[in-house]
Amino acid sequence: MQDDPRHAAGESTSTVQEVVVTASKTGGQTLQTVPMAIQAFSGEELKARNIGNVGDLVSTIPGAFEGFRQSVGSRFYNLRGAVTQNGDSPLGYYLDDVPFIVTNFGIAPPVRFIDMDRVEVLRGPQGTLYGQGSSGGVFIFHTRDPNLSEIEYAAEGESASTRGAEGLNYGVSGAVSVPIIKDKLAIRISGGTARDAGWADAYYGPYDGTPDQKGVNKAKNDDLRLVALFRPADNVEIRAQYWHFQPRQDFTGFTASVKPPYFQNTAGQQGFSNGDFKLWSLAAKVDFDGFSVTSATSNLEGDFGINIPQSPSGHFSSRFLPKMFAEEIRVNSTTEGPLHWVAGASYQDGEGPQVNALVRPGVNINASNNTLTKNYAFFGEVSYDLFDGKLVPLVGLRTYHDDRSFSDGATSVPTDADVNTWRLNLAYLPTDNLTMFLSASTGFRPGIVQSRVQVQSLTLAGVPVSVALEPEESKNYEFGLKWRNDDRSWTVGLNLYQLEYTNLQTSVTGGIEGVNGFANFGDATTKGVDIELHWRTPIKGLGAGFVANFNDSKYDTVNAVVAKAQPLLRPGSRLLNTLDQNYRFDINYSRDLPYGLEGFGNFAVSHSGDRIQTNGFTSRPYDQLSTTIGVRRDQWEFAFVGNNLADERGPTFVGTNGPLSGSGPTPRTLGFRLRVTSQ
């Protein structure tokens, strides 16, 4: 059942629904009682706050922000200092019960929140339950199930104008759920299409104030999701799903300047950054007396890449063709206690082919390669309720083996790695309104695999390195507190953590011109605090929220040879590409209006701190303002939506062409949204 949108808009009511999450893989638990640093966002809350994708979501998560944007379909995110655009992702991404993994290139899924039931975000290492790529945290996107008993539908249309754009943005989306055999079989179809007008200009040569083309960075997004839910018996559920998303954009997410936004030296050529992803999944769950068995199988295929024109003629292009088959089977207890447990195994077989080319007059360089992986893992967690569930110790363990190889056409280099991760947790729940916990946990990111030529180049530069880097590992020590008062008008979340990274990986300039490589270069420690406050005020319908992260991060040890080549990497210096703080204020209001109408609104201010980048530039701190104001009646809703009201340009990530180059927020965008639902 959908959450009441009035709750998302801040209605004051004595009856507040408990938020139920499933991130622990032991069945549903109320958010208040889960002894983890976890957030959950319902689909209606996402709509009310105008959060439409991962990029919008990160402003609501303490310690999270966009680390790097290659294009509309190729974006990388940072959580508690874990960020990279090289190698596997340091964050885990799950679409329902299956992983989204691009081998050796850690992008986030380009998913739009069209038919989303809820999103769960786990902060900090989650190595026991979620394995590789979870050293910083995990995002879990839960889509809506088909309704087995009745027809459901929803539709939405929107139009907006972006400052400086050559035209209007528009989009339509919808969903319909139909029972085929009542209470047994149903299907759900959802999807949408969106077109955003371009707002950056192009210059065939250097910038001169008179663009040769206007609004060249047009973007398109198309999504289609088909899901069938079959419940042949009360204790058996089978869910089959197909998901196809196509993010496309002319040119890329990088501009020569963010204010005014433009591309230069294009020589009249067309740049692009396109993506096409298909994900098939089959999940089955069988409930027995005292335990459940779950199987989740998936197959991901992608085709995405960029083309960057270069003056006077030529281009750089990079195309990725990832594939990943994944299977996980697990068994978990379903009794009320006192013993709770989950155990399982996973297997993945994937590859990440890259077709890279640099073409200029007299130059034609092909740097195509492929990284292949076959890995498996066994994992488990067990907890026990002491003193009627007021004190709950937990222990978890995962063992992982990866057979990975790198091929560049001329050579193929096989490697293997074994990693063990663990979690210890002690939770104290003296009342229904207070949860405290102490936790120690580990996570990891697989080591980058590179060619022998790259190893030779780094060796000539004096950097000791091997074909396969050591896995990048993280260890987290944390204290967490969740409190709410008796009428639940106040909720408070506080997390204090110390996160230690070992064998950090980075790119390094090689001794052979044009051939760079990767190396483990050192260790680092981040100490921080996450804050979450939510207040349902005495004024009916008025609510307020605040989330924040403040941290202090430093390198502990750095390879001296790497530090010589990259002076910003030195012991005692701040971690590169990480924020020292971020926070967001939200105010929500709803009230009854004449003629059976309900008015609602949200106003938010988000702040991103500065960060020091590998290229030596520092991106300055900035704030963004957004709002949603609308009315609803019965099934209908109409809203005004404003993003980046102050027209902040950043940049979020500073490029190599100066302090205003790189990628930044989309300029101020104002528009309207119309929705209708069956409920």
N, C-alpha and C positions, 0 to 999 in steps of 0.2 A: 504493500500500500504506500502511496506517496505521502510524504510528510505534508502537513497542513502548511501552505505557504504563508499563512498569517504568523506562524511561529518564526519563520525565517525573517519576516519583516518586523518582528519585535513586539508582537501583541502581548500584552500583560494578561496572564491567565494563571489560575491556581493549579491547572493541570498541564504539566510540561512533559512531553513524550521523552522517554529514555532513548538515547542514541545507542544502537546496537552495532557492534563491529565484529569482524571475523578474522582479523589479522593474525591472531595467535594460532589459527588452524585447528582449534579445538571446539569449534562451534561458536554460536553467538554469545557475546558478552557485552554488558553495558559499558559504555565508554568510561564512566566514572570508576569502575572497578578494575580496569585493565592496568596493571602496574608497568606501563611503558610510556615513553614519550610519544604520544600518538594524538593525531587530530582526525576528525571526520567531518565531511561536508555533504549534506544532503543535496540531491538534485535541485530541489526548490530553493535552497539557500544559495546555491551557485547562480541560479537565475536571478534571484532577488538582488544579489551583489554584482551582477553582470560579469561573472567569471565564466569565460567560454572556452578556455584551453589551459594548458599547463603554464604558459607564460603569464596569464592573468592570476593563476592560483598561487604562484610562489610568493607574491607580495603578502599573502595571508599566513605564511609559514615562518616561524622564527628561524633565522639562520639560513634561509633559502633565497636564491636569486638566480637570474639568468647569467651563466658564466660566459657563454659564447654563442653567437647566432650566425650560422653560415647562410641560412635562408629560411623561408617560411616553414619548410618541412625538415629542416636539419638544425636542431637547437640543443644546447647542452646546458645543464643546470647544476648549481652548486648547493650543497647542504652541509653545514658544519665544516666547511673547508675542503670538501671532496669535490674536485672539478678537474676535467680534462677534456681535450678534443682528440687525444691520441690514446689508442688502446681501447679496451673494454670500458664500459661505463662504471664509475664508482657508485652509482645509484641503481637500485633495482626498480624495474617498471613491470607491472603486471596488469594485463587486461583481463578482468575477471580472475580466473584461476590459472592463467598461463602467462609465461614470461614474454616480454618484448626485448630481444637481444640482437644487436648488430655486432658481430664479431669484429674486434679490433677497431671499432669506431663507435664511441659511446653516445649516440644520439638518443633523445627521448622520443617516445611515440608521438607522431603528429596528430594526436587524437583531439577532436573537438567534442565538447560536452553537450551533444545534441540529445541523447536519450540516456542520461546518466542517472543512476539510482543514488549513488554516493561515491565519494572518493575518500580513501583512508591514506594517511601519510604517517610513516614511522620515521622518527628522527634518531640518528645514531646507528652504529653497526648492527646488522641483523643477520649475521653469518650462519646461525644454526638453522633457522627456518627458511631463509631465502638464499643462502649460498653466495656464489661469486657475484661481484658487482653490487654488493650491499654494504660497502664499508662506510658510506655516509648516511644511508637511509633507504627507504623503499616507498614508492608510490603505487597504490592499488586502485584501479578504476573499475568500479562495479556498475555494469549496465543493467537496465531494467529487464526483468524476466517477462515472458509472455504470461497473460492472465488466462488461467485454465477454465474460468467459469463465465466470463463475459467479455464483450467487445470493448476495447479501449482505443482511444485515438488522441492525438495531439498534433497541432500544426502551429507554425510560427513563421512570420515574415518580418523582415527588418530592412530599413534603408537608412543610410547615414552619409554624412559629408565629412571628409578629412581635409584639414587646412592645407591648401596648396595643391589639392588633387585635381586631376583633369576629368571630373565626372563624379557620379555618386557611387557609393558602395551599396550592395543589396544582397540579400540572401533569403532563402526559404528552406524550411526543414519540417519534418513531420515524422510521426510514428503511428502505427496501427497494430493492434494485437487482436487476434481472432482465435477463439477456441474451435478446434476441429472435432474433437471428441470431448465433451464436457467433463471436466475434472481429470482428464487423462492426457490430452494432447492439444497443444496450442502453438501458434507461430506468431512471431513479431517481426515487423519490417520497419526499419527506421533509416533515416538518411537526410541529406541536405546538400545544397549547393550554395556557394557564396562567391561573389566577385567584388574585389576591392580595387578601386581606381588607383592609378599610380600617382605619387606625390613627389618623386625625385626626378630631376632633369638629367639630361646627358649632354656632354660636350665631346665632340669628335677629337679635339685636342685639349690643351690645358684650359682651365676655367677662365673665362673672359667676361662673364656677366650676361652674355647673350646665348642662351642654350640652343643647341641644334635640334634637340628633341625634348618635349615636355612630358612629364608624367609617365616615365618609362617602366617603373617598377610595379606594374599591375600584378595582382595576385588572384589565384583561384583555389578553391577548396571544394572537393566533392567527396561525400561519404555515403557508404551503403552498408547496412548491417542487417543480416538475416539470422534469426535464432529460432530454434524449435525446442520446446520443452515437452518431455514425455514422462508421465508418471504412471507406469503400468500397475504399480501397487503402492500402497501407502508408504512403504519403506524404501522405494526405489525411485530415483530421479535421474534422468538422462537429459543432457543439454548439449545440443549441437549448434555451432555458431560459425558464420562466415562474415568477415569484416574486410571492407575494401576502402582505403582512403587514398586520395590523390591530392597532395598539396603541390601547387605549381606557382612559380613567380618569375616574371621577367627580371633579368639581372639578379643580384644577390642581396643579402642583408647588410653588406658593407657599402658605405658610400665614402667618397673622397672628403665629404663634409656633411655633418648632420644639420647644420644651420648656416646657410641654406642647404638643403639636401641635394646632392648631385653626384653623378659619376663623371669622370673625365678620362680623356685619352682613349675613348672607345673606338675611334677610327670608323664610326658609323656601323659597327658590328652589333649584333644582338646578343646580349648575355641572358642567361637563364639559370634557374635552379628548380628542377622538377623532381617530383617523387611519386612513386606508385607502390603501395604496400598491400599485400593480401595475407590475411591471417585466418586459417581454419583451426577450429578447436572442437574437441569432444570431451565433455566432463560427465562423469557418472558417479553417483553416490548411493550407497546401500546402507541402510541403518539396521543393525542387529541389536540384540538385547545387551546393552552395556557398551557398545562400540559402533563406530561407523567406518566404512571403507570408501575412500575417494580416489578416483583416477582422473588425471587431467592430461590430455594429449593435444599437441598443437603443431602446426607447421606454418612458418613465416617465410614469405618470399618478398623481396623488395628490389626496386630499381630506382635509384635516385642519384642525383649528381648536379654539378655546376659547370657553367661555361663562362669564363671571364675574358672579354675582349681586351686586346693589348694593342697599343699604337706603336708604329704606324700600321702594322698589320700583324695578325697572329692572335693566338689565344692560349689560355691555359684551361684544360678541362679535366674533370675528375668524376668518374662514374662508379657507383657502388652497386653490387648485385648480391646482397646478402641472402642466405638461406639458413633456417634453423628449425630442426625438428626437436621437440622437447616432450618428455614424458615424466610425470611424477605420480607415484602411488603412495598413499599414506593411510594409516589407521589411527583413529583417535578415540579416546574414551568419551562416553556420553552420560555417565552416571553423575549424580549430584555431588559425589565426593565420598570420602576425603581425598582419594587418589585421582589425579588427572594426568593424562599422558597423551603424547602423539609420537608416532614413529613412521618413517617413510624412506623412500629411495627415489632418486631422480636420474635421468639420462638425457644428454643433449648431443646432437650431431649437427654441426653447422660449419659454414664457411663465410668468408667476407671478401670476395673478389673486388679488387679496385683496378680500374682502367684509367691511368693518369697519363696525360700528354701535355707537353709544352711545344707549341709550334710558333716559330718566328722565321723571318727570312734567313735561310741558311742554317736553321736550328730545328731539329725534330727529335725531341727526347721522349722516350716511352719509359715510364716507371711503373708499369702494371705489376701487380702482385696479388697474392691470395694468402689468407690465414685460415687454416682448417683446425677444427677442434672436435674431439670426441671425449666427453667427460661424464663421469658418474659420481654420485654422492649417496651417502647414507646419513640419516639424521634422526634426532629424537629429543624430546623434552619431557620432563616429568616433574610434577609438583604435588605437594601434600598439604591439606588444610589442617592446621593445628589450632587448638583453642576455638573450636566451632568456626573455623575459617577466618579468624582474626589475624593469624600469622601464617603466611604461605611461603615456604622456601621452594625454589625451582632450580633445576640444573638442566642444561642442554648441551648437546655435542653434535658436531657434523664432521664427517671425514670426506674429503674430496680428492679425486684423481683426474688429471687432465692430460690427454695426449694431444699435443698441439704442434703444428708444423707451419713453416713459412715458405712460400714458393714465389720466385720472381721470374719464372720462365726458364732461367738458366740453371738454377739450383733449387733443391728442396731440402729444407733443414728440419728434421724431426726433433721434438723435445717432449719432456713430460714433467709434471709437477704434482706434488702431494701437499695438501693443506688441511689442517685441522682447525676448526673454530669451536668456540664454546660460549656459554652464557650462564651466569649465576645471578639469581635474583631473590631478594627477600622482601616480601610485601607485608605491610601492616595495615589492616582495615578495621579499626575499632568501631566505626559506625558506617551507616549507609552513605554518609556525606563526607567521609574523609578516607583517602587512600594515600599511603606513603610507601616508598620503596627505595631500596638500595640495589644497584645493579652493576655488574661487570660483564662486558661482552666484547666479542671480537668479530671482525669482518675482513674481507680481502677483495682485491681486484687482481685478476690474472696478469702475469707479467707479459709485456709486449714482446712479440717475436719478430726479429728483423733479419735481413739478409746478411750473408757473409761480407758483401761489399760494404755495407754500413758498418759492420764490426771492424773491417780493415780501415775504413776512413776514421773512425773514432780512435782506433789504436794508434794511427799516425798522429792524431792530435794529442796523444798521451792520456786518453781516457780509458781506463780498464773496463771492458765490457764484454758480454757474451751474446750469443745469438738469442737466447731466451733470458729476459730479465727475471729477477726474483719477483714473486708476487708482492704487490703493495698491500701491506696489512695494517689494520687499525685495531686499537684496543681502547675501550671506553669505560670510564668509571662515572657513575651517575647517581644523584639523589633526586627523587621526584616527589612532588606533593600535588594532590588534587583535593580541593575543598569546595563545598557549597553549603549555604545556609539552609535552614529547614524548609523554607518556602521556595528554595532554589532560584531566588532572584539574583543571587550572587554566586558566581563560580570563579575559582582561582586555580591556576595551574602554574607551578614553578619547577624548573629543572635546572640543577647545577651539574655541570659535567666537565670532565677532563678527558680529552680525546687525543690519543697518541698514535701517530703514523710512523711506520718504519718502511724502509726501502721505497721511498717516494720515487716516481718515474718522471722523467722530463726529456724533451728533445735537446740535443747537443750539436753544435756546429762541428763538422768533421774536418779531417785533414786533407781530404780530396775535395776539390772545388765542386760545389753543387751536390755533394753527397753527405747528408746529415744523418744522424742516427739517434738512438735512445739509450738512456742509462739510468740505473738506480743511483740516486745522488745523495740521499741522506734521510734524516728523521726529523719529525716536527711534533710539537704539542700545541693543542688549542684548549684553552680554558674559557668556559662561557656560561651564560645563564639564559634560559628561555622563560618568557613570561606570557601568560594568557589570562586575561580578565574579561568577564562578561557580566553585565549588569542589566537586569530588567527593572527599570526605574519604577517609582510609585506612580508616575504619570502613565495612564493606560496607553499601551501601544508603543511606548518609547523604550528603546534598548540601546546599549552602548557596548562596544568591545574594543579591546586593545591587545595586540600581540607584539612581542619584541624579542630580539636577541642582541646581546652585547657580549663580545668575546675578545680575548687577547691571544694571538697566535704567534708562535716563534719557531724558527728552525733550530733544532738542537745540535745536529751534526750535519756537515756538508762535505762531500768529496772535494778535496782541495783543488784538483785539476778542473772539475766542473765549475767550482766557484771562481777560478781564474778566468774561465771563458764567459761566465755569467755572474758578474760581481754582485747582483742583487740576491743571489743565493749564498748566504753566509750565516754562520751560527749567530743567533740572537736577533736576526732581522725578521721582519714580519712576513708571514706566508704570502706569496704572490697570488693574485687573482682571487682574493677572498675579501669579503666585507668585514669591517670591525663592528658593524651594527646595522640592523634594519628594524623597522617597526611600522605598525599600521593602526590607525584609529578608524572605527566604524560607528556611525550613528544610524539606527533604523527606527522608522516610525510608521505606524498604521492606525487608521481610525475609520469609523463608519461615517458615510456621507449620505445625503438625501438620495432618494430614488433607488435604494438598494445597492448603492455603490460603496466600495471600500477604497480608500486612498492609502497609498504606501510609498515609502521612499527610503533610500539609502544614500549616505554621503560618506566618502572614505578619503583619508589622507594617508599615503604610504611614503616612507622614507627609506632610501638606500644610501648607505655610507660610501666612503671612497674606497678605492682599492688600487694597489700597486700591481702593474702588469709586467710580464716577462720582457716586453719590449722597452721597458724603462719609463713609459708614460704612467701617470696616475689619473684614473677617472675620478672626477669630483663627485661629491655627494649631491643628491637631488631629491625632490619631492614630486609626487604626482597626486592629482585630485581627480576623483571620479564621482558620478552620481547616477542614480536611477530614481525616477519619480513617475508614478503611474496610478491608474485606477483599475479596479476589477469588479466585475459583476457576474455572479454565477460562473459560467465556464470561460468567460471572456476577460482578457487583460490587455490594456494598452499602456505603454510606458515611453517616457523620454529617457534616453540613455546618453550620458556624456562621459567620455574617457579623456584623460590627460587635459583637464580643463585649463590649466595654466600653460599649456603648450610647451612642456619641458622636452628638451631634445637630448639631454645627457652630454656626451655619449655614455652608454652603458659599458661599452668596450671600445677602447681607443685603438685605432689602427696605426699603421706605420707612417702615414702621410701627415701627421701632425695631431695636435690635441683635439681638433674637431672632427677628425676622420674616424671611421669605424661604424658601429651600429648603435642605435639608440631607440628610445620609445617612438611609437607611431605618433605623428603630430595630432593635435587636438581633433577629436572626432565626435560629432554630435549627430544624433539620429533618433528614430522611433522604432518601436517593436510592438507587434500585435500577435497575441497568442490566444489559442482556443484549445480546451481539453475536454475530455468526456467526463471528467470528475469535478 
